[in-house]
């Protein structure tokens, strides 16, 4: 080799974060400056280039178990989280394991809401989009974490006694929340931005007409024992940071703690009680009006009809008594039977009034000049029947059916039933408000007919947090 010839310089060794055993993987991954959030997601006045975490709720099973006089709501579900960690781009997945201290969101479930190992920061995320055939493919930075959730010992829906006043049209709302915050590593909404805008698969966009993934309803039934699932609501919320962190240098005035809200709308299946209790009751009431087809002078048969119908009330109650909860107050079902009893008693009183108005006075034949003066006055009795019958009909339609049944059920439904707004709940978490990302999936007959037990899509957006 000539002296003028110089040997090729050896290539400088390339450095990658995963080659450094002390690399701070536990620090929050900062998105590149060019990856800007859309204006609709800039909800924090102190935005600090936040890491976007997309959320999907996957429901596998739900049930209401009745035992020892209690009705307990239970679920088996998963929560899926997706985010991007640009530090992991090119990570050699084929020979290096996931770093033990890799950043992932810190979680705190509400009381009774078990998040498993994820809540204890013991579950590692995974590289998203890799199966057994792609295990030697370097990472593209996409991360995912799926963790199971349940209600431990269940949620006692019987504790809400007020809702039973509208039985059998009673319903309830089970509100759950997850706070994305850790004491050891506090992060606020300026650092972590929760999102319900994970794009749906192309095939699901066509099938379910849903642009985003909010809820994965996978194989769960919409009915369980005496109840049916009327809907699921999900939302991103915020709550003020606790005072203990107000002096933390990382805290800025106006910082909020990000939250994830999940709500189940459960109502009792009233078909059995309507067809075997309420409908027969009101049928008995309207049968009472057939007594007006008998002559007003035939008081004995009219009274006998009312007596038979009155006993029929208890026969109808006997068919449903085993399914009615024992409560210290009256329910809609009790008011129905009470109203029907009142209707029959009013009809019977009207029959007696009509009879006594129209019958001849006592010893009439002894003083009357003509026997015609002592005849039963059918026209007077008919007038009494007409006026009295209309009054009873108004009582049945407007008071018994309208006020005591329909309105009572509606009022209870709005105040403490499944249609109750989130902010009207009794727990501390209900004081935390949803942001602009709040959705409700209505699971009615049309939903069941179209999708059955499988749905992957979004709910209907609710713009007003006061009614979500």
C-alpha positions in Angstrom: 0.0 0.0 0.0 1.3 3.4 -1.0 2.0 6.0 1.6 -0.5 8.3 -0.2 -3.2 5.8 0.3 -4.9 6.0 3.7 -7.0 3.3 5.1 -10.8 3.7 5.2 -12.0 5.3 8.5 -14.0 2.8 10.5 -17.6 3.8 10.8 -18.5 5.5 14.0 -20.6 3.3 16.1 -24.3 4.3 16.1 -25.9 4.9 19.4 -29.4 3.9 20.2 -31.3 4.5 23.5 -31.8 0.7 24.1 -28.0 0.3 24.1 -27.7 2.5 27.2 -28.6 0.6 30.4 -29.2 3.8 32.2 -31.5 5.4 29.7 -34.4 7.2 31.4 -37.3 5.2 29.8 -39.5 6.2 32.7 -39.7 9.8 31.5 -42.7 10.8 29.4 -42.2 10.4 25.7 -42.4 13.8 24.0 -44.1 13.9 20.6 -42.1 15.7 17.8 -43.0 19.3 17.3 -44.5 18.6 13.9 -47.1 16.3 15.5 -49.5 19.0 16.6 -52.8 18.4 18.3 -56.0 19.5 16.5 -57.6 22.6 18.0 -60.4 20.6 19.5 -58.0 18.7 21.7 -56.2 21.8 23.0 -58.2 21.9 26.2 -55.4 22.9 28.6 -54.2 26.4 28.9 -50.8 25.1 29.9 -50.2 22.6 27.1 -46.7 21.0 27.5 -46.5 19.0 24.3 -48.8 16.3 25.8 -48.6 12.6 25.1 -51.9 11.5 23.5 -53.4 8.3 25.0 -56.3 6.8 23.1 -58.8 4.8 25.0 -61.2 2.0 24.1 -63.6 0.2 26.5 -64.1 -3.5 25.6 -67.0 -5.2 27.5 -67.0 -9.0 27.6 -69.7 -9.8 30.1 -72.1 -8.1 32.5 -74.7 -9.5 34.9 -76.9 -8.6 37.8 -76.8 -11.3 40.5 -79.6 -11.5 43.1 -78.5 -13.0 46.4 -79.6 -12.5 50.0 -82.0 -9.7 49.1 -79.2 -7.8 47.2 -78.8 -7.2 43.5 -75.2 -6.9 42.5 -73.9 -5.6 39.3 -70.7 -7.3 37.9 -68.6 -6.9 34.8 -65.8 -8.5 32.9 -64.1 -6.1 30.6 -60.8 -4.7 29.2 -59.5 -1.2 28.8 -57.2 -0.6 25.8 -54.7 2.2 25.8 -52.7 3.3 22.7 -50.0 5.9 22.4 -46.8 6.6 20.5 -43.3 6.6 22.0 -40.9 7.9 19.3 -37.9 6.8 21.4 -38.9 3.2 20.6 -38.7 3.6 16.8 -36.3 0.9 15.5 -36.3 -1.0 18.8 -35.0 -4.5 18.0 -38.0 -6.5 19.3 -36.5 -9.8 18.2 -33.7 -9.9 20.9 -34.4 -7.2 23.4 -37.3 -7.3 25.9 -39.5 -4.3 26.7 -37.6 -2.1 29.2 -39.0 -2.7 32.7 -39.2 1.0 33.4 -40.8 2.0 30.2 -43.2 4.9 30.5 -46.9 4.2 30.6 -49.9 6.0 32.2 -50.3 5.7 35.9 -53.9 4.8 36.9 -56.1 5.0 39.9 -59.6 3.4 39.8 -62.5 4.6 41.9 -63.5 2.6 44.9 -64.4 -1.0 44.0 -63.1 -0.6 40.4 -60.2 -3.1 40.1 -57.7 -2.3 37.4 -55.4 -5.3 38.2 -51.7 -5.0 37.8 -52.0 -1.9 35.7 -53.1 0.1 38.7 -50.0 -1.1 40.6 -47.7 -0.2 37.7 -46.8 -3.8 37.3 -48.0 -4.5 33.8 -45.8 -3.6 30.8 -47.2 -2.3 27.5 -46.6 -4.1 24.3 -45.5 -3.2 20.8 -48.7 -2.5 18.9 -49.3 -4.3 15.6 -47.0 -7.2 16.1 -48.0 -10.8 16.1 -46.0 -14.1 16.0 -45.2 -13.6 12.3 -43.7 -10.1 12.8 -41.7 -10.7 16.0 -38.4 -9.8 14.2 -39.7 -6.5 12.8 -38.3 -3.4 14.5 -40.7 -1.3 16.4 -42.3 1.7 14.7 -43.0 3.4 18.1 -46.6 2.5 18.5 -47.4 1.2 22.0 -50.5 -0.5 23.4 -51.6 -1.8 26.8 -54.7 -3.9 27.5 -55.6 -4.6 31.1 -58.6 -6.4 32.6 -61.0 -4.5 34.9 -63.8 -5.7 37.2 -65.9 -4.6 40.1 -64.2 -6.8 42.7 -67.2 -7.8 45.0 -69.7 -6.1 42.6 -71.7 -2.9 42.7 -74.7 -3.1 45.0 -77.5 -1.5 42.9 -80.0 -2.3 45.6 -78.5 0.4 47.8 -80.2 3.0 45.7 -83.6 2.6 47.4 -85.1 5.7 45.9 -85.3 4.2 42.4 -87.5 1.4 43.6 -90.4 3.8 44.0 -90.9 3.5 40.2 -90.9 -0.3 40.3 -91.3 -2.1 37.8 -90.1 0.8 35.7 -87.1 1.4 37.9 -83.6 1.8 36.5 -80.2 3.0 37.7 -76.8 4.3 36.4 -73.5 2.8 37.6 -70.8 5.5 37.3 -67.1 4.5 37.3 -64.0 6.6 36.9 -60.2 6.2 36.4 -57.8 9.0 37.3 -54.7 9.2 35.2 -52.4 10.4 37.9 -49.6 9.0 40.1 -48.3 10.4 43.4 -44.7 9.3 42.5 -44.9 10.8 39.1 -47.6 13.5 38.9 -48.8 14.4 35.4 -51.6 16.7 34.6 -53.7 17.4 31.5 -50.9 19.5 30.1 -48.7 16.4 30.0 -51.1 13.5 29.2 -54.1 14.1 26.9 -56.7 11.4 26.9 -58.6 10.9 23.7 -61.7 9.0 22.5 -60.7 9.5 18.8 -58.9 6.3 18.0 -59.6 5.8 14.3 -61.7 2.7 13.5 -60.6 0.0 11.2 -61.7 0.5 7.6 -63.9 -2.5 7.6 -65.6 -1.4 10.9 -66.1 2.1 9.5 -68.2 0.5 6.7 -70.0 -2.0 8.8 -70.8 0.0 11.9 -70.7 3.5 10.3 -68.4 4.6 13.1 -65.4 6.8 12.5 -63.9 6.1 16.0 -63.5 3.3 18.4 -65.1 4.0 21.8 -66.8 0.8 22.8 -66.0 -2.8 21.8 -69.1 -4.8 22.7 -67.7 -8.3 22.3 -70.2 -11.2 22.9 -72.0 -9.7 25.9 -75.7 -10.0 26.1 -78.0 -7.0 26.5 -80.1 -8.8 29.2 -79.3 -10.4 32.5 -81.9 -11.8 34.8 -84.5 -9.1 35.5 -82.4 -6.3 33.9 -81.3 -5.1 30.5 -78.5 -2.8 29.5 -80.0 0.3 28.1 -76.7 2.0 27.1 -73.1 2.7 27.8 -71.6 6.2 28.2 -67.9 7.1 28.0 -66.2 10.5 28.4 -63.0 12.3 29.1 -63.1 14.4 32.2 -61.1 16.6 34.5 -60.9 17.3 38.2 -58.9 19.9 40.1 -55.6 18.8 41.5 -55.3 18.1 45.2 -53.9 20.8 47.4 -50.8 18.7 48.3 -49.5 19.2 44.8 -50.2 23.0 44.6 -46.6 23.7 45.8 -45.0 21.2 43.4 -42.8 23.1 40.9 -44.2 21.0 38.1 -47.7 22.3 38.9 -49.0 25.3 37.1 -52.1 27.3 37.9 -55.0 25.8 36.1 -53.6 22.3 35.7 -56.3 19.6 35.9 -56.1 15.9 36.5 -57.2 13.8 33.5 -60.0 11.3 34.1 -61.8 8.6 32.1 -65.5 8.1 32.9 -67.5 4.9 32.1 -71.2 4.7 32.9 -73.6 1.8 32.6 -77.3 2.5 32.1 -79.3 -0.4 33.5 -83.1 -0.7 33.6 -85.5 -3.4 34.8 -87.2 -5.4 32.0 -90.8 -4.4 32.8 -92.5 -6.6 30.2 -93.3 -9.4 32.7 -94.8 -7.0 35.2 -96.7 -5.0 32.6 -98.3 -8.1 31.0 -98.9 -10.1 34.2 -99.6 -7.3 36.7 -100.4 -3.8 35.5 -102.3 -4.7 32.3 -104.6 -7.2 34.1 -105.1 -4.7 36.9 -106.4 -1.9 34.6 -108.4 -4.5 32.6 -110.2 -5.3 35.9 -110.8 -1.5 36.3 -112.4 -1.2 32.9 -114.4 -4.3 33.4 -116.0 -2.5 36.3 -117.5 -0.1 33.8 -119.5 -3.0 32.3 -121.7 -2.8 35.4 -123.3 0.3 33.8 -124.8 -2.1 31.2 -127.0 -3.5 34.0 -130.1 -1.7 35.0 -129.6 0.8 37.8 -132.4 -0.9 39.7 -130.4 -4.2 39.7 -128.1 -3.1 42.5 -127.5 -6.6 43.8 -125.9 -7.8 40.5 -123.9 -4.6 40.2 -122.5 -5.0 43.7 -121.8 -8.7 43.0 -119.8 -7.8 39.9 -117.7 -5.3 41.8 -117.1 -7.8 44.6 -115.9 -10.4 42.1 -113.6 -7.9 40.3 -112.3 -6.7 43.7 -111.2 -10.3 44.6 -109.6 -10.6 41.1 -107.1 -7.9 42.1 -105.5 -10.2 44.7 -105.5 -13.1 42.3 -103.5 -11.0 39.8 -101.1 -9.8 42.6 -100.5 -13.5 43.6 -98.9 -14.2 40.2 -96.3 -11.5 40.7 -95.8 -11.3 44.4 -92.8 -13.6 44.3 -91.0 -11.2 42.0 -91.7 -7.9 43.8 -89.1 -6.7 46.2 -90.2 -6.1 49.8 -89.8 -2.4 50.4 -90.8 0.0 53.2 -92.7 2.3 50.8 -95.2 2.2 47.9 -94.1 1.6 44.3 -95.8 2.2 41.0 -97.1 -1.4 41.2 -98.7 -0.7 44.6 -100.3 2.5 43.3 -101.8 0.6 40.4 -103.5 -2.0 42.6 -104.5 0.8 45.0 -106.0 2.8 42.2 -107.9 -0.1 40.7 -109.4 -0.9 44.2 -110.4 2.8 44.4 -112.0 2.6 41.0 -114.2 -0.4 41.9 -115.1 1.3 45.2 -116.1 4.5 43.4 -118.2 2.6 40.9 -119.9 0.7 43.7 -120.6 4.0 45.5 -122.0 5.5 42.3 -124.3 2.5 41.8 -125.7 3.0 45.3 -126.2 6.7 44.7 -128.0 6.1 41.4 -130.2 3.5 43.0 -131.2 5.7 46.0 -131.8 8.7 43.8 -134.1 6.8 41.4 -136.0 4.5 43.8 -139.4 5.5 45.0 -139.8 6.9 48.5 -140.8 4.6 51.3 -144.5 3.8 51.7 -145.1 5.5 48.4 -148.1 3.3 47.5 -149.9 4.3 50.7 -149.9 8.0 49.9 -149.6 8.2 46.1 -152.6 8.8 43.9 -151.2 6.8 41.0 -148.9 3.8 41.0 -146.8 5.5 38.3 -145.6 7.9 40.9 -144.0 5.0 42.7 -142.1 3.5 39.7 -138.3 3.4 39.6 -137.0 6.6 37.9 -134.7 5.1 35.3 -133.9 8.5 33.7 -132.7 10.0 37.0 -130.6 6.9 37.6 -129.1 7.1 34.1 -128.1 10.8 34.7 -126.3 9.8 37.9 -124.6 6.9 36.1 -123.4 9.2 33.3 -122.0 11.9 35.6 -120.5 9.4 38.0 -119.1 7.2 35.3 -117.4 10.2 33.6 -115.8 11.2 36.9 -114.5 7.7 37.5 -113.2 7.6 33.9 -111.3 10.9 34.4 -109.9 9.5 37.7 -108.7 6.3 35.9 -107.1 8.0 32.9 -105.6 11.1 34.4 -104.8 10.2 37.9 -104.4 6.4 38.1 -102.8 5.8 34.6 -101.4 9.3 33.9 -100.1 10.6 37.2 -99.6 7.5 39.4 -98.1 5.3 36.7 -96.7 7.1 33.7 -95.6 10.4 35.3 -94.3 8.6 38.5 -92.1 6.3 36.4 -90.9 9.2 34.3 -90.1 11.4 37.3 -88.1 8.7 39.0 -86.3 7.9 35.8 -85.1 11.4 35.4 -84.1 11.9 39.0 -82.3 8.7 39.8 -82.8 6.3 37.0 -80.6 5.4 34.0 -81.4 8.8 32.4 -80.0 10.7 35.3 -77.2 13.1 34.2 -73.7 12.2 35.4 -73.4 15.4 37.4 -76.6 14.5 39.5 -74.9 11.4 40.9 -74.1 11.1 44.6 -70.4 10.2 44.5 -67.4 12.6 44.6 -66.5 11.6 41.0 -69.9 12.9 39.8 -68.7 16.4 40.7 -65.9 16.1 38.1 -67.1 17.4 34.7 -66.7 15.7 31.3 -65.0 17.7 28.6 -66.1 18.1 25.0 -65.4 14.4 24.5 -68.6 12.7 25.9 -70.5 10.0 24.1 -73.5 7.7 24.7 -74.2 4.4 23.0 -78.0 3.7 23.2 -78.7 0.0 23.2 -82.3 -0.3 22.3 -84.3 -2.7 20.2 -82.9 -1.2 17.0 -79.3 -1.6 18.3 -80.0 -5.3 19.1 -81.6 -5.9 15.8 -78.7 -4.4 13.8 -75.7 -5.5 15.8 -76.6 -8.3 18.2 -73.7 -9.1 20.5 -70.9 -7.5 18.5 -70.2 -3.9 18.0 -67.0 -1.9 17.6 -67.6 1.8 17.1 -68.6 5.1 18.7 -71.6 6.4 20.6 -73.7 9.5 20.0 -71.8 12.7 20.9 -73.3 14.7 23.9 -72.2 18.3 23.7 -73.8 19.4 27.0 -71.9 18.0 30.0 -74.9 18.9 32.2 -77.1 16.2 30.5 -74.4 13.5 29.8 
